[in-house]
């Protein structure tokens, strides 16, 4: 079972790296790749349910998907009509929901971790742009920070 879990985690990190790369280049998270992340999560949950002969992992996955997506979905919907565009793209919301399948209820913390990492990395760049009076619209590829948040959650979770 440990080999299967390790293989699924490696597949997940590979998919997330690919998603981050695409997000940086194109500022979008393709549905096919997000669906692949969800698929790996479902296989992970089914393997756990089979190994433990319990439905707890299924309940945890559903709860994780909902909790991981509810806050970014609310923010995206509330900010959708802003002139500068929504604060989160729906690709980010779908990716966080897919990752919630993997992480369970702890996935709720992916957004705060990713946002903190993005702020730490991007704050100097934003301050520099403001100092140079560069006020044009700035878009942020959030996928790489979701990747880092997921890895952080896996490393520091029990």
Backbone as a printed PyTorch tensor [residue, N CA C, xyz], in Angstrom:
tensor([[[  0.8270,  -1.2000,   0.0000],
         [  0.0000,   0.0000,   0.0000],
         [  0.8700,   1.2620,   0.0000]],

        [[  1.9840,   1.2410,   0.7430],
         [  2.8520,   2.4240,   0.8060],
         [  3.4440,   2.7530,  -0.5590]],

        [[  3.7290,   1.7470,  -1.3590],
         [  4.2820,   1.9760,  -2.6930],
         [  3.2400,   2.6490,  -3.5770]],

        [[  1.9920,   2.2240,  -3.4490],
         [  0.9120,   2.8230,  -4.2350],
         [  0.7320,   4.2910,  -3.8400]],

        [[  0.7050,   4.5580,  -2.5460],
         [  0.5410,   5.9370,  -2.0660],
         [  1.7050,   6.8050,  -2.5470]],

        [[  2.9160,   6.2910,  -2.4580],
         [  4.0830,   7.0480,  -2.9270],
         [  3.9760,   7.3250,  -4.4240]],

        [[  3.5860,   6.3280,  -5.1940],
         [  3.4410,   6.5150,  -6.6400],
         [  2.3760,   7.5640,  -6.9570]],

        [[  1.2850,   7.5440,  -6.2150],
         [  0.2260,   8.5350,  -6.4350],
         [  0.6910,   9.9440,  -6.0480]],

        [[  1.4670,  10.0550,  -4.9820],
         [  2.0060,  11.3660,  -4.5970],
         [  2.9830,  11.8830,  -5.6520]],

        [[  3.8060,  11.0050,  -6.1940],
         [  4.7370,  11.4030,  -7.2540],
         [  3.9490,  11.8620,  -8.4850]],

        [[  2.8910,  11.1040,  -8.8360],
         [  2.0510,  11.5010,  -9.9700],
         [  1.4090,  12.8610,  -9.7120]],

        [[  0.9360,  13.0660,  -8.4890],
         [  0.3120,  14.3420,  -8.1420],
         [  1.3000,  15.4950,  -8.2780]],

        [[  2.4850,  15.3380,  -7.7310],
         [  3.4780,  16.4170,  -7.8140],
         [  3.8620,  16.6750,  -9.2720]],

        [[  3.9790,  15.6230, -10.0710],
         [  4.2650,  15.8000, -11.4950],
         [  3.1720,  16.5870, -12.2000]],

        [[  1.9220,  16.2380, -11.9430],
         [  0.8050,  16.9740, -12.5410],
         [  0.7750,  18.4190, -12.0700]],

        [[  1.0330,  18.6310, -10.7880],
         [  1.0290,  20.0010, -10.2640],
         [  2.1600,  20.8340, -10.8660]],

        [[  3.3120,  20.2170, -11.0570],
         [  4.4290,  20.9350, -11.6940],
         [  4.0520,  21.3200, -13.1270]],

        [[  3.4210,  20.4070, -13.8370],
         [  2.9760,  20.6850, -15.2010],
         [  1.9440,  21.8150, -15.1990]],

        [[  0.9780,  21.7400, -14.2830],
         [ -0.0290,  22.7990, -14.1680],
         [  0.6060,  24.1500, -13.8460]],

        [[  1.5680,  24.1540, -12.9420],
         [  2.2420,  25.4070, -12.5810],
         [  2.9560,  25.9950, -13.7920]],

        [[  3.6250,  25.1460, -14.5600],
         [  4.3400,  25.6010, -15.7510],
         [  3.3630,  26.2080, -16.7610]],

        [[  2.2530,  25.5200, -17.0070],
         [  1.2470,  26.0310, -17.9420],
         [  0.6620,  27.3410, -17.4160]],

        [[  0.4040,  27.4090, -16.1220],
         [ -0.1870,  28.6170, -15.5380],
         [  0.7490,  29.8140, -15.6890]],

        [[  2.0270,  29.6080, -15.4720],
         [  2.9950,  30.6970, -15.6200],
         [  3.0490,  31.1690, -17.0790]],

        [[  3.0160,  30.2440, -18.0060],
         [  3.1210,  30.5970, -19.4320],
         [  1.8340,  31.1750, -20.0090]],

        [[  0.6840,  30.5880, -19.6150],
         [ -0.5670,  30.9370, -20.2790],
         [ -1.6020,  31.6010, -19.3720]],

        [[ -1.3340,  31.6690, -18.0770],
         [ -2.2640,  32.2340, -17.0960],
         [ -3.6140,  31.4960, -17.1100]],

        [[ -3.5310,  30.1680, -17.2150],
         [ -4.7270,  29.3460, -17.1360],
         [ -4.3500,  27.9560, -16.6590]],

        [[ -5.3230,  27.2670, -16.0840],
         [ -5.1400,  25.8910, -15.6200],
         [ -6.0810,  25.0120, -16.4410]],

        [[ -5.5430,  24.2590, -17.4040],
         [ -6.4090,  23.4690, -18.2950],
         [ -7.2460,  22.4440, -17.5300]],

        [[ -8.5160,  22.3640, -17.9200],
         [ -9.4430,  21.4420, -17.2640],
         [ -8.9600,  19.9980, -17.3170]],

        [[ -8.3190,  19.5930, -18.4240],
         [ -7.8650,  18.2100, -18.5560],
         [ -6.8410,  17.8650, -17.4750]],

        [[ -5.9400,  18.7810, -17.1930],
         [ -4.9230,  18.5210, -16.1710],
         [ -5.5280,  18.5610, -14.7690]],

        [[ -6.4530,  19.4800, -14.5370],
         [ -7.1220,  19.5440, -13.2330],
         [ -7.9360,  18.2700, -13.0150]],

        [[ -8.5920,  17.7890, -14.0580],
         [ -9.3520,  16.5420, -13.9690],
         [ -8.4210,  15.3600, -13.6910]],

        [[ -7.2300,  15.3850, -14.2690],
         [ -6.2500,  14.3230, -13.9910],
         [ -5.8440,  14.3380, -12.5190]],

        [[ -5.6650,  15.5160, -11.9440],
         [ -5.3610,  15.6270, -10.5060],
         [ -6.5000,  15.0170,  -9.6910]],

        [[ -7.7330,  15.3460, -10.0540],
         [ -8.8920,  14.7840,  -9.3480],
         [ -8.9200,  13.2680,  -9.5030]],

        [[ -8.5980,  12.7750, -10.6980],
         [ -8.5760,  11.3320, -10.9300],
         [ -7.5480,  10.6200, -10.0740]],

        [[ -6.3710,  11.2050,  -9.9640],
         [ -5.3340,  10.6290,  -9.0900],
         [ -5.8220,  10.6400,  -7.6460]],

        [[ -6.5010,  11.6970,  -7.2560],
         [ -7.0590,  11.7760,  -5.9070],
         [ -8.0990,  10.6990,  -5.6480]],

        [[ -8.9510,  10.4530,  -6.6180],
         [ -9.9760,   9.4130,  -6.4700],
         [ -9.3270,   8.0350,  -6.3400]],

        [[ -8.3170,   7.7550,  -7.1650],
         [ -7.5990,   6.4760,  -7.0550],
         [ -6.9640,   6.3540,  -5.6660]],

        [[ -6.3900,   7.4380,  -5.1870],
         [ -5.7820,   7.4610,  -3.8550],
         [ -6.8150,   7.1210,  -2.7800]],

        [[ -7.9750,   7.7530,  -2.8580],
         [ -9.0290,   7.5290,  -1.8690],
         [ -9.5520,   6.0950,  -1.9450]],

        [[ -9.7450,   5.5970,  -3.1530],
         [-10.2290,   4.2240,  -3.3020],
         [ -9.2150,   3.2070,  -2.7830]],

        [[ -7.9290,   3.4800,  -3.0030],
         [ -6.8920,   2.5930,  -2.4610],
         [ -6.9220,   2.5960,  -0.9380]],

        [[ -7.0950,   3.7770,  -0.3500],
         [ -7.1900,   3.8580,   1.1080],
         [ -8.4260,   3.1400,   1.6260]],

        [[ -9.5550,   3.3340,   0.9700],
         [-10.7930,   2.7010,   1.4020],
         [-10.6930,   1.1790,   1.3100]],

        [[-10.0350,   0.6990,   0.2570],
         [ -9.8490,  -0.7430,   0.0930],
         [ -8.9200,  -1.2900,   1.1600]],

        [[ -7.8360,  -0.5870,   1.4200],
         [ -6.8470,  -1.0610,   2.4000],
         [ -7.4160,  -1.0610,   3.8180]],

        [[ -8.2060,  -0.0530,   4.1460],
         [ -8.7260,   0.0590,   5.5190],
         [-10.1040,  -0.5790,   5.6830]],

        [[-10.7180,  -0.9610,   4.5500],
         [-12.0830,  -1.5050,   4.5690],
         [-13.0460,  -0.5600,   5.3140]],

        [[-12.8770,   0.7340,   5.0150],
         [-13.6750,   1.7590,   5.6840],
         [-14.0300,   2.8450,   4.6740]],

        [[-15.1470,   3.4790,   4.9110],
         [-15.5810,   4.5840,   4.0510],
         [-15.1210,   5.9430,   4.5760]],

        [[-14.3450,   5.9460,   5.6380],
         [-13.8720,   7.2090,   6.2190],
         [-13.0920,   8.0460,   5.2140]],

        [[-12.2610,   7.3940,   4.3920],
         [-11.4590,   8.1490,   3.4260],
         [-12.3450,   8.7820,   2.3550]],

        [[-13.4430,   8.1280,   2.0100],
         [-14.3650,   8.7150,   1.0310],
         [-15.0410,   9.9620,   1.5900]],

        [[-15.4870,   9.8720,   2.8250],
         [-16.1030,  11.0270,   3.4820],
         [-15.0920,  12.1680,   3.6120]],

        [[-13.8780,  11.8290,   3.9770],
         [-12.8220,  12.8270,   4.1130],
         [-12.5450,  13.5160,   2.7740]],

        [[-12.5470,  12.7440,   1.6870],
         [-12.2820,  13.3030,   0.3590],
         [-13.3740,  14.2770,  -0.0590]],

        [[-14.6250,  13.8940,   0.1640],
         [-15.7390,  14.7800,  -0.1950],
         [-15.6860,  16.0550,   0.6420]],

        [[-15.4860,  15.8980,   1.9340],
         [-15.3880,  17.0540,   2.8200],
         [-14.2030,  17.9370,   2.4200]],

        [[-13.0760,  17.3220,   2.0920],
         [-11.8980,  18.0750,   1.6720],
         [-12.1350,  18.8600,   0.3990]],

        [[-12.8030,  18.2400,  -0.5810],
         [-13.0790,  18.9320,  -1.8460],
         [-13.9760,  20.1410,  -1.6110]],

        [[-14.9980,  19.9640,  -0.7870],
         [-15.9240,  21.0690,  -0.5150],
         [-15.2270,  22.1820,   0.2710]],

        [[-14.5450,  21.8130,   1.3520],
         [-13.8770,  22.8300,   2.1810],
         [-12.7760,  23.5640,   1.4160]],

        [[-12.0720,  22.8520,   0.5580],
         [-10.9730,  23.4690,  -0.1870],
         [-11.4690,  24.4630,  -1.2250]],

        [[-12.6850,  24.2600,  -1.7260],
         [-13.1840,  25.1090,  -2.8080],
         [-14.1110,  26.2150,  -2.3450]],

        [[-14.7270,  26.0810,  -1.1720],
         [-15.7850,  27.0170,  -0.7970],
         [-15.2830,  28.4570,  -0.6400]],

        [[-14.1710,  28.6660,   0.0120],
         [-13.6640,  30.0290,   0.2060],
         [-13.1940,  30.6550,  -1.1140]],

        [[-12.3470,  29.9780,  -1.9030],
         [-11.9490,  30.6120,  -3.1690],
         [-13.1220,  30.8060,  -4.1340]],

        [[-14.1160,  29.8980,  -4.0960],
         [-15.2920,  30.0750,  -4.9500],
         [-16.0600,  31.3260,  -4.5270]],

        [[-16.2380,  31.5140,  -3.2310],
         [-16.9320,  32.7130,  -2.7360],
         [-16.1830,  33.9810,  -3.1450]],

        [[-14.8660,  33.9680,  -2.9950],
         [-14.0640,  35.1420,  -3.3730],
         [-14.1720,  35.3950,  -4.8810]],

        [[-14.0820,  34.3340,  -5.6810],
         [-14.1770,  34.4840,  -7.1430],
         [-15.5320,  35.0470,  -7.5450]],

        [[-16.5850,  34.5500,  -6.9420],
         [-17.9270,  35.0330,  -7.2870],
         [-18.1590,  36.4640,  -6.8070]],

        [[-17.6750,  36.7880,  -5.6180],
         [-17.8670,  38.1340,  -5.0780],
         [-17.0590,  39.1900,  -5.8220]],

        [[-15.9400,  38.7780,  -6.4150],
         [-15.0820,  39.7450,  -7.1130],
         [-15.2020,  39.6430,  -8.6350]],

        [[-16.1110,  38.8440,  -9.1340],
         [-16.2250,  38.5930, -10.5770],
         [-16.5380,  39.8430, -11.3820]],

        [[-17.2440,  40.7770, -10.8040],
         [-17.6700,  41.9650, -11.5510],
         [-16.7190,  43.1520, -11.4110]],

        [[-15.5890,  42.9440, -10.7680],
         [-14.6170,  44.0380, -10.6490],
         [-14.0490,  44.3750, -12.0190]],

        [[-13.7040,  45.6130, -12.2030],
         [-13.1200,  46.0420, -13.4790],
         [-11.7950,  45.3340, -13.7470]],

        [[-11.0640,  45.0380, -12.6820],
         [ -9.7650,  44.3840, -12.8610],
         [ -9.8850,  42.8620, -12.9470]],

        [[-11.0940,  42.3310, -12.8530],
         [-11.3110,  40.8930, -12.9570],
         [-11.3910,  40.2430, -11.5930]],

        [[-11.7870,  38.9730, -11.5810],
         [-11.9510,  38.2810, -10.3020],
         [-10.6130,  38.0610,  -9.6060]],

        [[-10.6670,  37.9370,  -8.2840],
         [ -9.4550,  37.7140,  -7.5050],
         [ -8.8660,  36.3200,  -7.7640]],

        [[ -9.7330,  35.3560,  -8.0640],
         [ -9.2910,  33.9990,  -8.3960],
         [ -9.9770,  33.5740,  -9.6770]],

        [[ -9.2420,  32.8220, -10.4960],
         [ -9.8670,  32.2260, -11.6630],
         [-10.5590,  30.9320, -11.2590]],

        [[-11.4990,  30.5050, -12.0690],
         [-12.2080,  29.2740, -11.7590],
         [-11.2880,  28.0580, -11.8640]],

        [[-10.2080,  28.1570, -12.6370],
         [ -9.2330,  27.0680, -12.6850],
         [ -8.5870,  26.8570, -11.3250]],

        [[ -8.2910,  27.9490, -10.6300],
         [ -7.7340,  27.8530,  -9.2720],
         [ -8.7280,  27.1780,  -8.3340]],

        [[-10.0000,  27.5560,  -8.4530],
         [-11.0440,  26.9890,  -7.5970],
         [-11.1600,  25.4870,  -7.8460]],

        [[-11.2070,  25.1050,  -9.1310],
         [-11.3300,  23.6800,  -9.4730],
         [-10.1090,  22.8960,  -9.0090]],

        [[ -8.9260,  23.4860,  -9.1500],
         [ -7.7080,  22.7990,  -8.7120],
         [ -7.7130,  22.6070,  -7.1980]],

        [[ -8.1090,  23.6200,  -6.4590],
         [ -8.1680,  23.4850,  -5.0040],
         [ -9.1770,  22.4160,  -4.5920]],

        [[-10.3130,  22.3280,  -5.2870],
         [-11.2970,  21.2770,  -4.9940],
         [-10.7030,  19.9000,  -5.2880]],

        [[-10.0080,  19.7730,  -6.4240],
         [ -9.3830,  18.4880,  -6.7810],
         [ -8.3350,  18.0890,  -5.7450]],

        [[ -7.5730,  19.0490,  -5.2730],
         [ -6.5560,  18.7510,  -4.2570],
         [ -7.1910,  18.3980,  -2.9220]],

        [[ -8.3740,  18.9370,  -2.6600],
         [ -9.0900,  18.5890,  -1.4340],
         [ -9.4330,  17.1150,  -1.3540]],

        [[ -9.5930,  16.4680,  -2.5140],
         [ -9.8160,  15.0210,  -2.5340],
         [ -8.6220,  14.3270,  -1.8930]],

        [[ -7.4390,  14.7980,  -2.2120],
         [ -6.1880,  14.2330,  -1.6780],
         [ -5.9860,  14.5740,  -0.2100]],

        [[ -6.1990,  15.8330,   0.1160],
         [ -5.8000,  16.3190,   1.4410],
         [ -6.8610,  16.1290,   2.5150]],

        [[ -8.1080,  15.9400,   2.1070],
         [ -9.1850,  15.8640,   3.0930],
         [ -9.4480,  17.2480,   3.6630]],

        [[-10.0380,  17.3160,   4.8540],
         [-10.3760,  18.6180,   5.4480],
         [ -9.1730,  19.5530,   5.6120]],

        [[ -7.9680,  19.0250,   5.7080],
         [ -6.7730,  19.8780,   5.8220],
         [ -6.5880,  20.7370,   4.5770]],

        [[ -7.2390,  20.3690,   3.4640],
         [ -7.1540,  21.1500,   2.2400],
         [ -7.6820,  22.5630,   2.3940]],

        [[ -8.4880,  22.7780,   3.4160],
         [ -8.9830,  24.1260,   3.6950],
         [ -7.8210,  25.0990,   3.8750]],

        [[ -6.6780,  24.6030,   4.3370],
         [ -5.5290,  25.4610,   4.5980],
         [ -4.6660,  25.7080,   3.3650]],

        [[ -4.9780,  25.0610,   2.2330],
         [ -4.1850,  25.2820,   1.0180],
         [ -4.2260,  26.7370,   0.5740]],

        [[ -5.4180,  27.3340,   0.5820],
         [ -5.5330,  28.7170,   0.1210],
         [ -4.7420,  29.6880,   0.9900]],

        [[ -4.8770,  29.6480,   2.3260],
         [ -4.0640,  30.5690,   3.1330],
         [ -2.5590,  30.3400,   2.9710]],

        [[ -2.1400,  29.0870,   2.8590],
         [ -0.7080,  28.8100,   2.6810],
         [ -0.2450,  29.3450,   1.3330]],

        [[ -1.0030,  29.0640,   0.2680],
         [ -0.6300,  29.5360,  -1.0650],
         [ -0.6180,  31.0610,  -1.1320]],

        [[ -1.5920,  31.6860,  -0.5060],
         [ -1.6540,  33.1540,  -0.5150],
         [ -0.4730,  33.7590,   0.2300]],

        [[ -0.1030,  33.1540,   1.3370],
         [  1.0520,  33.6420,   2.1000],
         [  2.3310,  33.5000,   1.2930]],

        [[  2.5180,  32.3520,   0.6550],
         [  3.7100,  32.1440,  -0.1760],
         [  3.7490,  33.1450,  -1.3270]],

        [[  2.6050,  33.3680,  -1.9620],
         [  2.5480,  34.3360,  -3.0640],
         [  2.8920,  35.7360,  -2.5750]],

        [[  2.3710,  36.1030,  -1.4130],
         [  2.6550,  37.4390,  -0.8690],
         [  4.1400,  37.6110,  -0.5720]],

        [[  4.7500,  36.5990,   0.0090],
         [  6.1770,  36.6780,   0.3360],
         [  7.0160,  36.8460,  -0.9250]],

        [[  6.6810,  36.0770,  -1.9490],
         [  7.4650,  36.1100,  -3.1840],
         [  7.1790,  37.3760,  -3.9960]],

        [[  5.9250,  37.7760,  -4.0620],
         [  5.5380,  38.8570,  -4.9630],
         [  5.5780,  40.2560,  -4.3630]],

        [[  5.6010,  40.3750,  -3.0510],
         [  5.5740,  41.6920,  -2.4290],
         [  6.7140,  42.6080,  -2.9090]],

        [[  7.9570,  42.1310,  -2.9450],
         [  9.0210,  43.0270,  -3.4480],
         [  8.7760,  43.4870,  -4.8850]],

        [[  8.2930,  42.5770,  -5.7440],
         [  8.0080,  42.9410,  -7.1310],
         [  6.8940,  43.9800,  -7.2100]],

        [[  5.8470,  43.7920,  -6.4380],
         [  4.7430,  44.7530,  -6.4490],
         [  5.1700,  46.1150,  -5.9160]],

        [[  5.9740,  46.1230,  -4.8480],
         [  6.4680,  47.3940,  -4.3080],
         [  7.3530,  48.1060,  -5.3170]],

        [[  8.1940,  47.3630,  -6.0210],
         [  9.0490,  47.9510,  -7.0500],
         [  8.2040,  48.5770,  -8.1580]],

        [[  7.1840,  47.8610,  -8.5980],
         [  6.3100,  48.4000,  -9.6520],
         [  5.5960,  49.6630,  -9.1910]],

        [[  5.1320,  49.6570,  -7.9550],
         [  4.4710,  50.8580,  -7.4350],
         [  5.4450,  52.0200,  -7.3380]],

        [[  6.6740,  51.7500,  -6.9080],
         [  7.6830,  52.8040,  -6.8080],
         [  8.0100,  53.3820,  -8.1830]],

        [[  7.9370,  52.5600,  -9.2150],
         [  8.2080,  53.0080, -10.5840],
         [  6.9620,  53.5740, -11.2620]],

        [[  5.8700,  53.6580, -10.4940],
         [  4.5880,  54.1670, -10.9950],
         [  4.0410,  53.3200, -12.1470]],

        [[  4.3190,  52.0330, -12.1120],
         [  3.7650,  51.0970, -13.0880],
         [  2.4450,  50.5750, -12.5210]],

        [[  1.3600,  51.1190, -13.0020],
         [  0.0630,  50.7900, -12.4050],
         [ -0.8160,  49.9460, -13.3320]],

        [[ -0.2580,  49.4350, -14.4090],
         [ -1.0990,  48.6200, -15.2880],
         [ -1.5160,  47.3380, -14.5680]],

        [[ -2.5160,  46.6930, -15.0930],
         [ -3.0740,  45.4950, -14.4770],
         [ -2.0000,  44.4140, -14.3300]],

        [[ -1.9160,  43.8650, -13.1430],
         [ -0.9530,  42.8130, -12.8580],
         [ -1.7270,  41.5150, -12.6560]],

        [[ -1.3660,  40.4940, -13.4220],
         [ -1.9830,  39.1850, -13.2170],
         [ -0.9550,  38.2600, -12.5670]],

        [[ -1.4630,  37.3830, -11.7470],
         [ -0.5910,  36.4630, -11.0100],
         [ -0.9820,  35.0410, -11.3530]],

        [[ -0.0030,  34.2500, -11.7310],
         [ -0.2250,  32.8140, -11.9170],
         [ -0.2180,  32.1940, -10.5210]],

        [[ -1.3790,  31.7790, -10.0490],
         [ -1.4980,  31.2710,  -8.6870],
         [ -1.1600,  29.7850,  -8.5850]],

        [[ -1.1470,  29.0850,  -9.7270],
         [ -0.8550,  27.6490,  -9.7460],
         [  0.4410,  27.2550,  -9.0590]],

        [[  1.5550,  27.9570,  -9.3120],
         [  2.7970,  27.5840,  -8.6350],
         [  2.7040,  27.6790,  -7.1110]],

        [[  1.9380,  28.6240,  -6.6220],
         [  1.8010,  28.7760,  -5.1690],
         [  0.8880,  27.6920,  -4.5870]],

        [[ -0.0840,  27.2560,  -5.3780],
         [ -0.9090,  26.1250,  -4.9540],
         [ -0.0450,  24.8680,  -4.8880]],

        [[  0.8570,  24.7040,  -5.8660],
         [  1.7980,  23.5720,  -5.8480],
         [  2.6520,  23.6070,  -4.5830]],

        [[  3.2490,  24.7490,  -4.2890],
         [  4.0850,  24.8750,  -3.0960],
         [  3.2840,  24.6580,  -1.8160]],

        [[  2.0530,  25.1610,  -1.7890],
         [  1.2060,  24.9660,  -0.6050],
         [  0.8790,  23.4930,  -0.4090]],

        [[  0.6190,  22.7850,  -1.4930],
         [  0.3030,  21.3560,  -1.3980],
         [  1.4890,  20.5720,  -0.8810]],

        [[  2.6540,  20.8450,  -1.4260],
         [  3.8670,  20.1570,  -0.9600],
         [  4.1200,  20.4990,   0.5140]],

        [[  3.9420,  21.7650,   0.8830],
         [  4.1090,  22.1790,   2.2810],
         [  3.1460,  21.4330,   3.1920]],

        [[  1.9010,  21.3140,   2.7580],
         [  0.9070,  20.6060,   3.5540],
         [  1.2710,  19.1440,   3.7100]],

        [[  1.7520,  18.5030,   2.6290],
         [  2.1470,  17.0970,   2.7170],
         [  3.3610,  16.9230,   3.6410]],

        [[  4.3090,  17.8340,   3.5640],
         [  5.5310,  17.7010,   4.3810],
         [  5.2290,  17.9030,   5.8540]],

        [[  4.3800,  18.8740,   6.1770],
         [  4.1510,  19.2110,   7.5800],
         [  2.9040,  18.5840,   8.1940]],

        [[  2.1640,  17.7740,   7.4190],
         [  0.9900,  17.0820,   7.9670],
         [  1.4310,  15.7790,   8.6040]],

        [[  0.7110,  15.3740,   9.6590],
         [  1.0510,  14.0860,  10.2920],
         [  0.7240,  12.9140,   9.3790]]])
